[in-house]
Amino acid sequence: MKAFFEVLEQLYRKVLLGATLENDSHDYIFYLNPAFSDQDCSTTTSSDCSNILDVQGKHQPSSVNLATPSVAPVCLQRHFQMNSTREIMLLQLTVIKVMMTRILSVETELHAKEKYRDIIKILLKSSDVDSKLTCMFQNSDKLLSHMAAKCLALLLYFQLKEKITLSNSWISFCQKNLSEYSESDKVVHCLWMLTFVIKEIFKDTCSQKTEILKQFLTPFDTIFEVFYNSLFSQHFENHQDTSKLINSLICFLELLELLIASRIHLKLHFTCQRMLFLKPSCVFDVITWPIQAFVKRKFIIFIKKCLLCKVGEDLCRGSVPTFMAPDHPLDVDLLALADAVLQAVDLGFLRTLSVYGKPSCFGGDEVQPGCECVPGPDHVILRAASLLIIRSLEIKFQNGASASEMKGNSLNSFCMQWVIIYSKIIHNYQISGL
């Protein structure tokens, strides 16, 4: 096993530098193939993994020169195996990740890149690596789980670019876990990987990225809508551990933003891209939950960006055109969202937004020790909500709404409330300055 680890280290150093690999591609597969069968890795013990690596070591390729490990008592060898199994798996995943990064980099020398690409294609074809990584990211070891998810996401993107059919096992895994909301970590893993792959497609400079994204989204179009309904129908107060629900909300919100961005910037048309516009009340309900202020901020800013068609701009390479071709279906959906915003305002939605007692802080709500906590309104939410309402009114007027339709007691009273509050603040400030 020590010799196995040393070869992986040498391979890592070479790939990190972008060096050309001289050995036959199949020899490298032997060292990169994750040592797991298709089973739930959360129940796999270190000794089980060591046994698998023992088998690998007995069948190492003859074309690779390895140092002979020194002889040691059996008990010490077993102790070393159990301690080093995790390191070997992490190093395998690190080499795969760096190799994938090298393939996608424009700075990698062409001959080296072709060798890396050949190795990854053989790994995908010969070792069922998708299923193994899907198994590994369910491991209770957080670092191992994260590395497996990152590798799998990169491999999925590679398959899309190379026009290789995606693994049915991974698609089925995501479809199963997103068929309804659960507090399982598998849900967050699926959302994270889907988001990662779509981001990589967005950042790609190739001309076929619309077709690539279409191929990727097709198996999930229906299941996203099912998960949308399930997630937003949760009752926040009924959850004992709200952190998992919040993680799922934040992850899905990021995915939802990317889906809408792909509609605006890549002109794709899937039902899952219209979920917010077809059922906006689900999202507004979350904002009224007794949930942390930063979650409310994210949702309000998200709706604002949707109404302004600003979603996904940070992922678009180059400048975003100031003028976009008319898109009547999108205009209809934006009008529906603006209607929903104004209806929510009329029902008293704005009164749920003010967060008193703590100032809004970058990165959260907690005030650092030693800092004075000055009670006051959450200005981030107030600014976003104001722009949200202004944009909704603008869309309504652009579509022929009359001024009489725009009158609302709730909006008027809300505005008057904050006029009075800020008048008092200004008055007190002027007095203190005398």
Secondary structure as UniProt FT lines:
FT   HELIX           2..17
FT   HELIX           25..32
FT   HELIX           41..43
FT   HELIX           46..58
FT   TURN            62..63
FT   HELIX           74..104
FT   TURN            106..107
FT   HELIX           110..126
FT   HELIX           129..136
FT   TURN            137..138
FT   HELIX           142..161
FT   TURN            162..163
FT   HELIX           168..177
FT   HELIX           185..203
FT   TURN            207..208
FT   HELIX           209..217
FT   HELIX           218..220
FT   HELIX           221..232
FT   HELIX           236..238
FT   HELIX           242..265
FT   HELIX           271..274
FT   HELIX           275..278
FT   HELIX           280..288
FT   HELIX           293..307
FT   TURN            308..309
FT   TURN            311..312
FT   HELIX           313..315
FT   HELIX           328..346
FT   TURN            347..348
FT   HELIX           349..352
FT   TURN            362..363
FT   TURN            369..370
FT   HELIX           379..398
FT   TURN            399..400
FT   HELIX           403..406
FT   HELIX           409..432
//
